[in-house]
Amino acid sequence: MRRGGRLATYSAQGVFRRALKEAGFALHRVPGVGKREWTVGIALKFPPG
């Protein structure tokens, strides 16, 4: 069932990026590296300090 897994993953990433866009955050997409997208998003949403 790779189709279902891939679809779920892409959907999750899409929703995550969409939420960041609505929040006003710019998320840089790195081709082939999905985990980095989440790391960048979290870093922007929760800045140190």
PDB file of N, CA, C, O and CB in Angstrom:
ATOM      1  N   MET A   1       0.850  -1.212   0.000  1.00  0.00           N
ATOM      2  CA  MET A   1       0.000   0.000   0.000  1.00  0.00           C
ATOM      3  C   MET A   1       0.880   1.255   0.000  1.00  0.00           C
ATOM      4  O   MET A   1       0.765   2.110   0.878  1.00  0.00           O
ATOM      5  CB  MET A   1      -0.959   0.010   1.244  1.00  0.00           C
ATOM      6  N   ARG A   2       1.732   1.344  -0.970  1.00  0.00           N
ATOM      7  CA  ARG A   2       2.608   2.521  -1.010  1.00  0.00           C
ATOM      8  C   ARG A   2       1.841   3.761  -1.462  1.00  0.00           C
ATOM      9  O   ARG A   2       2.147   4.878  -1.046  1.00  0.00           O
ATOM     10  CB  ARG A   2       3.803   2.272  -1.948  1.00  0.00           C
ATOM     11  N   ARG A   3       0.843   3.552  -2.315  1.00  0.00           N
ATOM     12  CA  ARG A   3       0.067   4.703  -2.803  1.00  0.00           C
ATOM     13  C   ARG A   3      -0.556   5.468  -1.643  1.00  0.00           C
ATOM     14  O   ARG A   3      -0.422   6.688  -1.548  1.00  0.00           O
ATOM     15  CB  ARG A   3      -1.033   4.242  -3.779  1.00  0.00           C
ATOM     16  N   GLY A   4      -1.239   4.741  -0.763  1.00  0.00           N
ATOM     17  CA  GLY A   4      -1.901   5.391   0.372  1.00  0.00           C
ATOM     18  C   GLY A   4      -0.898   6.133   1.248  1.00  0.00           C
ATOM     19  O   GLY A   4      -1.152   7.255   1.686  1.00  0.00           O
ATOM     20  N   GLY A   5       0.242   5.496   1.499  1.00  0.00           N
ATOM     21  CA  GLY A   5       1.262   6.128   2.340  1.00  0.00           C
ATOM     22  C   GLY A   5       1.775   7.415   1.715  1.00  0.00           C
ATOM     23  O   GLY A   5       1.903   8.440   2.385  1.00  0.00           O
ATOM     24  N   ARG A   6       2.068   7.346   0.415  1.00  0.00           N
ATOM     25  CA  ARG A   6       2.600   8.539  -0.254  1.00  0.00           C
ATOM     26  C   ARG A   6       1.563   9.650  -0.278  1.00  0.00           C
ATOM     27  O   ARG A   6       1.888  10.812  -0.031  1.00  0.00           O
ATOM     28  CB  ARG A   6       3.046   8.203  -1.686  1.00  0.00           C
ATOM     29  N   LEU A   7       0.329   9.303  -0.572  1.00  0.00           N
ATOM     30  CA  LEU A   7      -0.727  10.315  -0.623  1.00  0.00           C
ATOM     31  C   LEU A   7      -0.876  10.984   0.739  1.00  0.00           C
ATOM     32  O   LEU A   7      -1.002  12.205   0.830  1.00  0.00           O
ATOM     33  CB  LEU A   7      -2.068   9.687  -1.066  1.00  0.00           C
ATOM     34  N   ALA A   8      -0.861  10.178   1.790  1.00  0.00           N
ATOM     35  CA  ALA A   8      -1.021  10.721   3.139  1.00  0.00           C
ATOM     36  C   ALA A   8       0.138  11.665   3.468  1.00  0.00           C
ATOM     37  O   ALA A   8      -0.060  12.724   4.063  1.00  0.00           O
ATOM     38  CB  ALA A   8      -1.100   9.578   4.180  1.00  0.00           C
ATOM     39  N   THR A   9       1.351  11.263   3.072  1.00  0.00           N
ATOM     40  CA  THR A   9       2.522  12.085   3.365  1.00  0.00           C
ATOM     41  C   THR A   9       2.438  13.429   2.642  1.00  0.00           C
ATOM     42  O   THR A   9       2.640  14.483   3.245  1.00  0.00           O
ATOM     43  CB  THR A   9       3.808  11.346   2.966  1.00  0.00           C
ATOM     44  N   TYR A  10       2.138  13.378   1.347  1.00  0.00           N
ATOM     45  CA  TYR A  10       2.054  14.625   0.584  1.00  0.00           C
ATOM     46  C   TYR A  10       0.943  15.512   1.129  1.00  0.00           C
ATOM     47  O   TYR A  10       1.101  16.731   1.205  1.00  0.00           O
ATOM     48  CB  TYR A  10       1.816  14.332  -0.907  1.00  0.00           C
ATOM     49  N   SER A  11      -0.176  14.911   1.507  1.00  0.00           N
ATOM     50  CA  SER A  11      -1.297  15.685   2.038  1.00  0.00           C
ATOM     51  C   SER A  11      -0.876  16.380   3.333  1.00  0.00           C
ATOM     52  O   SER A  11      -1.160  17.561   3.537  1.00  0.00           O
ATOM     53  CB  SER A  11      -2.531  14.772   2.285  1.00  0.00           C
ATOM     54  N   ALA A  12      -0.196  15.635   4.203  1.00  0.00           N
ATOM     55  CA  ALA A  12       0.237  16.192   5.484  1.00  0.00           C
ATOM     56  C   ALA A  12       1.181  17.374   5.257  1.00  0.00           C
ATOM     57  O   ALA A  12       1.035  18.421   5.888  1.00  0.00           O
ATOM     58  CB  ALA A  12       0.929  15.109   6.342  1.00  0.00           C
ATOM     59  N   GLN A  13       2.147  17.200   4.354  1.00  0.00           N
ATOM     60  CA  GLN A  13       3.097  18.280   4.077  1.00  0.00           C
ATOM     61  C   GLN A  13       2.374  19.487   3.488  1.00  0.00           C
ATOM     62  O   GLN A  13       2.674  20.631   3.830  1.00  0.00           O
ATOM     63  CB  GLN A  13       4.203  17.798   3.115  1.00  0.00           C
ATOM     64  N   GLY A  14       1.411  19.216   2.592  1.00  0.00           N
ATOM     65  CA  GLY A  14       0.668  20.309   1.966  1.00  0.00           C
ATOM     66  C   GLY A  14      -0.107  21.105   2.998  1.00  0.00           C
ATOM     67  O   GLY A  14      -0.098  22.336   2.980  1.00  0.00           O
ATOM     68  N   VAL A  15      -0.775  20.402   3.895  1.00  0.00           N
ATOM     69  CA  VAL A  15      -1.551  21.074   4.951  1.00  0.00           C
ATOM     70  C   VAL A  15      -0.621  21.872   5.855  1.00  0.00           C
ATOM     71  O   VAL A  15      -0.937  22.994   6.250  1.00  0.00           O
ATOM     72  CB  VAL A  15      -2.358  20.044   5.786  1.00  0.00           C
ATOM     73  N   PHE A  16       0.531  21.282   6.180  1.00  0.00           N
ATOM     74  CA  PHE A  16       1.495  21.950   7.056  1.00  0.00           C
ATOM     75  C   PHE A  16       1.980  23.259   6.424  1.00  0.00           C
ATOM     76  O   PHE A  16       2.008  24.304   7.074  1.00  0.00           O
ATOM     77  CB  PHE A  16       2.696  21.018   7.349  1.00  0.00           C
ATOM     78  N   ARG A  17       2.366  23.179   5.122  1.00  0.00           N
ATOM     79  CA  ARG A  17       2.837  24.385   4.431  1.00  0.00           C
ATOM     80  C   ARG A  17       1.720  25.408   4.311  1.00  0.00           C
ATOM     81  O   ARG A  17       1.952  26.609   4.453  1.00  0.00           O
ATOM     82  CB  ARG A  17       3.380  24.034   3.039  1.00  0.00           C
ATOM     83  N   ARG A  18       0.507  24.933   4.050  1.00  0.00           N
ATOM     84  CA  ARG A  18      -0.626  25.844   3.898  1.00  0.00           C
ATOM     85  C   ARG A  18      -0.891  26.587   5.210  1.00  0.00           C
ATOM     86  O   ARG A  18      -1.176  27.784   5.204  1.00  0.00           O
ATOM     87  CB  ARG A  18      -1.889  25.070   3.453  1.00  0.00           C
ATOM     88  N   ALA A  19      -0.794  25.874   6.327  1.00  0.00           N
ATOM     89  CA  ALA A  19      -1.014  26.490   7.640  1.00  0.00           C
ATOM     90  C   ALA A  19       0.043  27.569   7.893  1.00  0.00           C
ATOM     91  O   ALA A  19      -0.274  28.646   8.397  1.00  0.00           O
ATOM     92  CB  ALA A  19      -0.974  25.415   8.765  1.00  0.00           C
ATOM     93  N   LEU A  20       1.286  27.278   7.543  1.00  0.00           N
ATOM     94  CA  LEU A  20       2.354  28.256   7.743  1.00  0.00           C
ATOM     95  C   LEU A  20       2.113  29.487   6.880  1.00  0.00           C
ATOM     96  O   LEU A  20       2.342  30.615   7.317  1.00  0.00           O
ATOM     97  CB  LEU A  20       3.726  27.637   7.420  1.00  0.00           C
ATOM     98  N   LYS A  21       1.649  29.266   5.644  1.00  0.00           N
ATOM     99  CA  LYS A  21       1.371  30.393   4.753  1.00  0.00           C
ATOM    100  C   LYS A  21       0.295  31.284   5.354  1.00  0.00           C
ATOM    101  O   LYS A  21       0.416  32.509   5.334  1.00  0.00           O
ATOM    102  CB  LYS A  21       0.937  29.895   3.359  1.00  0.00           C
ATOM    103  N   GLU A  22      -0.761  30.673   5.891  1.00  0.00           N
ATOM    104  CA  GLU A  22      -1.841  31.441   6.505  1.00  0.00           C
ATOM    105  C   GLU A  22      -1.328  32.203   7.723  1.00  0.00           C
ATOM    106  O   GLU A  22      -1.793  33.305   8.014  1.00  0.00           O
ATOM    107  CB  GLU A  22      -3.005  30.513   6.905  1.00  0.00           C
ATOM    108  N   ALA A  23      -0.372  31.615   8.430  1.00  0.00           N
ATOM    109  CA  ALA A  23       0.189  32.249   9.620  1.00  0.00           C
ATOM    110  C   ALA A  23       1.145  33.380   9.236  1.00  0.00           C
ATOM    111  O   ALA A  23       1.514  34.203  10.074  1.00  0.00           O
ATOM    112  CB  ALA A  23       0.917  31.210  10.489  1.00  0.00           C
ATOM    113  N   GLY A  24       1.541  33.412   7.962  1.00  0.00           N
ATOM    114  CA  GLY A  24       2.414  34.493   7.506  1.00  0.00           C
ATOM    115  C   GLY A  24       3.876  34.086   7.503  1.00  0.00           C
ATOM    116  O   GLY A  24       4.760  34.943   7.479  1.00  0.00           O
ATOM    117  N   PHE A  25       4.140  32.775   7.526  1.00  0.00           N
ATOM    118  CA  PHE A  25       5.529  32.313   7.526  1.00  0.00           C
ATOM    119  C   PHE A  25       5.937  31.873   6.128  1.00  0.00           C
ATOM    120  O   PHE A  25       5.137  31.286   5.400  1.00  0.00           O
ATOM    121  CB  PHE A  25       5.722  31.158   8.528  1.00  0.00           C
ATOM    122  N   ALA A  26       7.169  32.153   5.755  1.00  0.00           N
ATOM    123  CA  ALA A  26       7.669  31.716   4.451  1.00  0.00           C
ATOM    124  C   ALA A  26       8.430  30.412   4.637  1.00  0.00           C
ATOM    125  O   ALA A  26       9.412  30.356   5.377  1.00  0.00           O
ATOM    126  CB  ALA A  26       8.579  32.804   3.796  1.00  0.00           C
ATOM    127  N   LEU A  27       7.967  29.357   3.955  1.00  0.00           N
ATOM    128  CA  LEU A  27       8.624  28.059   4.103  1.00  0.00           C
ATOM    129  C   LEU A  27       9.350  27.688   2.815  1.00  0.00           C
ATOM    130  O   LEU A  27       8.732  27.559   1.758  1.00  0.00           O
ATOM    131  CB  LEU A  27       7.598  26.967   4.476  1.00  0.00           C
ATOM    132  N   HIS A  28      10.666  27.516   2.912  1.00  0.00           N
ATOM    133  CA  HIS A  28      11.455  27.157   1.737  1.00  0.00           C
ATOM    134  C   HIS A  28      11.381  25.655   1.517  1.00  0.00           C
ATOM    135  O   HIS A  28      11.690  24.882   2.424  1.00  0.00           O
ATOM    136  CB  HIS A  28      12.926  27.614   1.895  1.00  0.00           C
ATOM    137  N   ARG A  29      10.974  25.231   0.322  1.00  0.00           N
ATOM    138  CA  ARG A  29      10.846  23.804   0.031  1.00  0.00           C
ATOM    139  C   ARG A  29      12.150  23.252  -0.521  1.00  0.00           C
ATOM    140  O   ARG A  29      12.654  23.733  -1.536  1.00  0.00           O
ATOM    141  CB  ARG A  29       9.704  23.555  -0.962  1.00  0.00           C
ATOM    142  N   VAL A  30      12.692  22.251   0.141  1.00  0.00           N
ATOM    143  CA  VAL A  30      13.929  21.616  -0.313  1.00  0.00           C
ATOM    144  C   VAL A  30      13.573  20.301  -0.996  1.00  0.00           C
ATOM    145  O   VAL A  30      13.118  19.376  -0.324  1.00  0.00           O
ATOM    146  CB  VAL A  30      14.918  21.379   0.878  1.00  0.00           C
ATOM    147  N   PRO A  31      13.764  20.185  -2.308  1.00  0.00           N
ATOM    148  CA  PRO A  31      13.410  18.980  -3.054  1.00  0.00           C
ATOM    149  C   PRO A  31      14.144  17.749  -2.535  1.00  0.00           C
ATOM    150  O   PRO A  31      15.370  17.740  -2.429  1.00  0.00           O
ATOM    151  CB  PRO A  31      13.710  19.173  -4.528  1.00  0.00           C
ATOM    152  N   GLY A  32      13.369  16.707  -2.211  1.00  0.00           N
ATOM    153  CA  GLY A  32      13.982  15.466  -1.758  1.00  0.00           C
ATOM    154  C   GLY A  32      14.188  15.423  -0.251  1.00  0.00           C
ATOM    155  O   GLY A  32      14.551  14.383   0.298  1.00  0.00           O
ATOM    156  N   VAL A  33      13.958  16.554   0.423  1.00  0.00           N
ATOM    157  CA  VAL A  33      14.151  16.579   1.876  1.00  0.00           C
ATOM    158  C   VAL A  33      12.882  17.115   2.533  1.00  0.00           C
ATOM    159  O   VAL A  33      12.731  18.325   2.705  1.00  0.00           O
ATOM    160  CB  VAL A  33      15.391  17.451   2.268  1.00  0.00           C
ATOM    161  N   GLY A  34      11.982  16.225   2.894  1.00  0.00           N
ATOM    162  CA  GLY A  34      10.720  16.644   3.509  1.00  0.00           C
ATOM    163  C   GLY A  34      10.897  17.005   4.973  1.00  0.00           C
ATOM    164  O   GLY A  34      10.236  17.913   5.478  1.00  0.00           O
ATOM    165  N   LYS A  35      11.789  16.296   5.657  1.00  0.00           N
ATOM    166  CA  LYS A  35      11.989  16.551   7.090  1.00  0.00           C
ATOM    167  C   LYS A  35      12.497  17.973   7.323  1.00  0.00           C
ATOM    168  O   LYS A  35      12.135  18.618   8.307  1.00  0.00           O
ATOM    169  CB  LYS A  35      12.980  15.530   7.687  1.00  0.00           C
ATOM    170  N   ARG A  36      13.345  18.455   6.401  1.00  0.00           N
ATOM    171  CA  ARG A  36      13.905  19.798   6.567  1.00  0.00           C
ATOM    172  C   ARG A  36      12.794  20.846   6.534  1.00  0.00           C
ATOM    173  O   ARG A  36      12.864  21.860   7.228  1.00  0.00           O
ATOM    174  CB  ARG A  36      14.951  20.092   5.467  1.00  0.00           C
ATOM    175  N   GLU A  37      11.763  20.589   5.716  1.00  0.00           N
ATOM    176  CA  GLU A  37      10.656  21.539   5.625  1.00  0.00           C
ATOM    177  C   GLU A  37      10.002  21.699   6.998  1.00  0.00           C
ATOM    178  O   GLU A  37       9.727  22.814   7.440  1.00  0.00           O
ATOM    179  CB  GLU A  37       9.612  21.071   4.574  1.00  0.00           C
ATOM    180  N   TRP A  38       9.759  20.575   7.660  1.00  0.00           N
ATOM    181  CA  TRP A  38       9.116  20.624   8.973  1.00  0.00           C
ATOM    182  C   TRP A  38      10.012  21.350   9.972  1.00  0.00           C
ATOM    183  O   TRP A  38       9.530  22.149  10.775  1.00  0.00           O
ATOM    184  CB  TRP A  38       8.794  19.199   9.476  1.00  0.00           C
ATOM    185  N   THR A  39      11.325  21.070   9.922  1.00  0.00           N
ATOM    186  CA  THR A  39      12.261  21.708  10.851  1.00  0.00           C
ATOM    187  C   THR A  39      12.240  23.221  10.673  1.00  0.00           C
ATOM    188  O   THR A  39      12.181  23.960  11.656  1.00  0.00           O
ATOM    189  CB  THR A  39      13.689  21.166  10.641  1.00  0.00           C
ATOM    190  N   VAL A  40      12.288  23.686   9.432  1.00  0.00           N
ATOM    191  CA  VAL A  40      12.290  25.123   9.155  1.00  0.00           C
ATOM    192  C   VAL A  40      10.991  25.747   9.640  1.00  0.00           C
ATOM    193  O   VAL A  40      10.999  26.820  10.243  1.00  0.00           O
ATOM    194  CB  VAL A  40      12.487  25.391   7.647  1.00  0.00           C
ATOM    195  N   GLY A  41       9.870  25.070   9.374  1.00  0.00           N
ATOM    196  CA  GLY A  41       8.567  25.597   9.779  1.00  0.00           C
ATOM    197  C   GLY A  41       8.473  25.742  11.287  1.00  0.00           C
ATOM    198  O   GLY A  41       8.015  26.767  11.791  1.00  0.00           O
ATOM    199  N   ILE A  42       8.907  24.716  12.007  1.00  0.00           N
ATOM    200  CA  ILE A  42       8.837  24.753  13.470  1.00  0.00           C
ATOM    201  C   ILE A  42       9.744  25.862  14.007  1.00  0.00           C
ATOM    202  O   ILE A  42       9.380  26.568  14.947  1.00  0.00           O
ATOM    203  CB  ILE A  42       9.241  23.381  14.074  1.00  0.00           C
ATOM    204  N   ALA A  43      10.917  26.006  13.409  1.00  0.00           N
ATOM    205  CA  ALA A  43      11.864  27.020  13.855  1.00  0.00           C
ATOM    206  C   ALA A  43      11.253  28.412  13.698  1.00  0.00           C
ATOM    207  O   ALA A  43      11.431  29.270  14.563  1.00  0.00           O
ATOM    208  CB  ALA A  43      13.188  26.916  13.064  1.00  0.00           C
ATOM    209  N   LEU A  44      10.531  28.637  12.593  1.00  0.00           N
ATOM    210  CA  LEU A  44       9.922  29.936  12.365  1.00  0.00           C
ATOM    211  C   LEU A  44       8.727  30.156  13.287  1.00  0.00           C
ATOM    212  O   LEU A  44       8.490  31.267  13.760  1.00  0.00           O
ATOM    213  CB  LEU A  44       9.494  30.070  10.911  1.00  0.00           C
ATOM    214  N   LYS A  45       7.978  29.082  13.536  1.00  0.00           N
ATOM    215  CA  LYS A  45       6.790  29.212  14.372  1.00  0.00           C
ATOM    216  C   LYS A  45       7.169  29.397  15.839  1.00  0.00           C
ATOM    217  O   LYS A  45       6.487  30.107  16.578  1.00  0.00           O
ATOM    218  CB  LYS A  45       5.889  27.986  14.210  1.00  0.00           C
ATOM    219  N   PHE A  46       8.262  28.754  16.256  1.00  0.00           N
ATOM    220  CA  PHE A  46       8.691  28.873  17.644  1.00  0.00           C
ATOM    221  C   PHE A  46      10.133  29.373  17.698  1.00  0.00           C
ATOM    222  O   PHE A  46      11.057  28.583  17.888  1.00  0.00           O
ATOM    223  CB  PHE A  46       8.556  27.518  18.379  1.00  0.00           C
ATOM    224  N   PRO A  47      10.327  30.670  17.533  1.00  0.00           N
ATOM    225  CA  PRO A  47      11.681  31.243  17.548  1.00  0.00           C
ATOM    226  C   PRO A  47      12.302  31.144  18.940  1.00  0.00           C
ATOM    227  O   PRO A  47      11.584  31.253  19.934  1.00  0.00           O
ATOM    228  CB  PRO A  47      11.648  32.716  17.088  1.00  0.00           C
ATOM    229  N   PRO A  48      13.605  30.942  19.037  1.00  0.00           N
ATOM    230  CA  PRO A  48      14.289  30.856  20.339  1.00  0.00           C
ATOM    231  C   PRO A  48      14.199  32.167  21.106  1.00  0.00           C
ATOM    232  O   PRO A  48      14.315  33.242  20.519  1.00  0.00           O
ATOM    233  CB  PRO A  48      15.760  30.473  20.146  1.00  0.00           C
ATOM    234  N   GLY A  49      13.995  32.082  22.394  1.00  0.00           N
ATOM    235  CA  GLY A  49      13.870  33.298  23.182  1.00  0.00           C
ATOM    236  C   GLY A  49      12.633  33.220  24.017  1.00  0.00           C
ATOM    237  O   GLY A  49      12.333  34.150  24.766  1.00  0.00           O
TER     238      GLY A  49
END
